[in-house]
Amino acid sequence: MLSGLVLLLSLGVRADLVIEIDEGIRGALPVAVVPFSNKSGQPLSEDIAQIVGDDLQRSGDFQLLSRASMLSLPGKGEDIYFRDWSILGQRNLLVGTINYDAPSKSYKVQYELYDVQTQQRILGKVVGGRQDQMRDIGHSIADAVYEALTGIQGVFSTKIAYVTLEQSKSKTLYTLEVADADGRRSKLIFKSPMPIVSPAWSPDGKRLAYASFESGKPAIYIQDVASGVRTLISSYIGLNSAPSWSPDGGKLAMTLSRDGNAEVYVMDMRSNSLKRLTDHWAIDTEPSWSPDGQSIVFTSDRGGGPQVYMMSSNGGTPRRLTFEGRYNARPRFSLDGKTIYYVHQRSGFNVAALDMESGQSRILTETEMDESPSVAPNGSMIIYATQRQGKGVLAVVGVNSGSKYTLPAQFGDVREPAWSPYIKK
């Protein structure tokens, strides 16, 4: 178990998040990430090997060897004395060398991943980029190493969106931010003195849908992350909230009360036409699509309290999925559609997982005020909002590993996280 290990801290950027590993896992795979040899003749803005190591350790699947314990610092395969790394109990070893290419004004990073026991090279590549792309290079190497050792695509080059709240006696400010998956390089997307809620990524990772109260009433907007261009999508009388993209990006499910009661609707993004899916006196909200686009799960109190229901994305009679406890809400499908993650009230509010085949559920988190779960695009982790010492923070839990880390902001509260899909270039 690791407790209170601070991996990064960016005092110069107010909106960046801080990673603190709360709990690792026993049996994590030992791996050594050697500081990359800088042959460029140029000072580097980032420590690429440190970025790779932090990413791998954050996943919970790896235990990193400390640099102080390393007996040597090889930069390429022929410099490795495998006996030294075997003595240190390492299973895998990553080395690298950084060179500078003057004509292209870019850096070339050559890295190699080895199996210490067999002394065989598992992976070897050259990647390049500018000085300001060092973090991108580090994340991409971590993705490649993670996939080579686990068979699962890495998520270190993805993004997270979240809402921050700063309050003082004179003002209240909500901001919608987008950052790297490790909380660094935050970018302001939108700010308002009124609440911003329910950010949701488009399937291509280029746009965010969210609800904003900037006009004094809720309305749904779509914003291009790169250009900042915003489009008003829904501002009907009453509630406009909880947007959710269909897997093909052609439709947007949402909650509207335009007809007097909170119901689930689907908007066709090409024609802007609306289709009402639910028709009940209860509150139906928080819709989310299945990976194949055939079903929608949502929260409804039609049974007397908030519970999770599922229905066809074309409409029809909903089927209740949750029965344990008096409060189950904010459902989200797993990557394979076989599990639903949701907020469950027991002694407190926790993120739970429901196996669709067996109907069995299990609790994934242990704090008391956990909400807004969002699944990583490889299905291995869930990011959610929680409370720590009276302050809103983000937290991540490994779906199978149980590893945990938190992402508090340096200033203000953090809430409403949304993990991006794999972003198409």
Secondary structure by P-SEA (a helix, b strand, c coil): cccccccccccccccbbbbbbcccccccbbbbbcccccccccccccaaaaaaaaaaaaaccbbbbbccccccccccccccaaaaaaaacccbbbbbbbbbbccccbbbbbbbbbccccccccccbbbbbcccaaaaaaaaaaaaaaaaaccccccccccccbbbbbbcccbbbbbbbbbcccccccccccccccccccccccccccccccccccccccbbbbbcccccccccccccccccccccccccccbbbbbbcccccbbbbbbcccccbbbbccccccccccccccccccbbbbbbcccccbbbbbbcccccbbbbccccccccccccccccccbbbbbbbcccbbbbbbcccccbbbbcccccccccccccccccbbbbbbbcccccbbbbbccccccbbbbbbcccccccccccccccc
